[in-house]
Amino acid sequence: MIDVHSIGSNARWRRAACAAVVLTTTLVAGCTQETQNRIQRSIQNWTGTNGVLEVYAGDKVMRRFLAIDKMSTALGTQDGQPRPYRYGYGVLDENLNGTVDAGEKRVYFEISDFATNYLFFESPR
């Protein structure tokens, strides 16, 4: 026997879900490219990445941070303007072998956007 009440509530749920998808698509399409990029980064930050940050002195790697889920640009507390440095958390690769070894700890780091030669990339491993 078919339950008529469940068919009606199921149809209402589908209409509500469809309306939510249409509304979200419309809102994202109306956003600027920068806003769309921020939304994409926030989704990526939520899902996580396996980033690596290498800090160079000339052509030599001086520091390497592993397992970085995101790097953020600092914003001023009063004015909300971007500051000239980025920060995040990662495991300091003390022996520069590219893997997280026993004893290597997760640390906070900051790098200057102007004075630091660095490369940030997703780990291939």
N, C-alpha and C positions, 0 to 999 in steps of 0.2 A: 504494500500500500504506500502511496506517495504522500508525504507530509507537505501540505500546501503552505504552511507557515514557514518551513525551512527554505522552500523555493523562493518565497518573497524576500526573506532576509538575506539570502545568498545574492539575489539580484541587486538588492540595495547596496550590499557590500561591494559588489563588482562596479556599480555605478560610482560609488564614493572613491574607490581605488582608481578608476579611470579618470575621474575629475582631478584627483591629486596629481596624477602623472601629467595631465594636460596643464595644470596650474604650474607645476614645477618646471616643465619644459618651457612654458611661456616666460616665466621669471628668468630663467637662465639665458634664454635667447635675448632678452632685453638688457642683460648685463653688459658692461664694457668688457673688453678683452682682459684687462687687468683683474677685474672682479672674477671672471671665469677662471683665470689662472689661480687666483687665491682659493677658489672653491676646489679646483683640482688638487692643489697642494694640500689643502686641509683634508681632503679624502685620502690622499696618498700618505699624509702624516698619520691619519687615523689607522690606516691599514698597515703602515710601517714599511720601512725599507731597510736595507743593510748597507748603509753608507760608509765610505772610507774618506778620511780627510788626511791629506799629506801636506806638511808644511816644509817648504824648501828654503835653503840658504844657498843661493847660486843654483847649481845643478844637483845638489845633494839633499836627500830627504833627511830632515832633522828630527821631525816628530811625525808620528802616525797615530791616528785615532780610528778605532774600528767599531763596528756595530752601532753606528749613529743612526737614530731613527729620523732626526730632522735637525736642520740648522735654522735658526731664526735670526731675523734682523731686529736689533734692539730698537725700541720706540721710546721717545721721551715721555716722562710721567706727566708733565704739565702740558706740553704742546702736542704730544702724539706724533711728532715728526721722527722719521727714521734716523738712527744714529749711525756713525761710520764704522760699526763693527757688527760681527755676527757671533752667535754663541750657540752652544749645544752641549750634549753629554755624549761621551763615547769612552770606549776602553782604550787607555793609553798603551800602545804597543811598544813597550820599553825596549825590546830587542829587535824591533823593526823586521820581524819575520812574516808579518801579514796574517798571523793567526792569534786568537785569544788564548794565551797560556795561563797556567795556574799562577796565581799571585798578581796578575795584571788586573787592575781595578778600573771601574767606571769612574770617570772624572768629568768635571765641568770645565769647559774651555771657552775662550774668547779669541777671535782673530780680527785684526783690522782689515777693513776693505781697501785701505790705501797703501799700507806699508807691509803687508804680509803676502808673500808669494805662496799660494796654496792651490791645491787641486782637490775638489770634492767630487766623488763619483760613487756609483752603486757597485758594491763588491761583486766580482764575477764568481765568487765561491759561495 
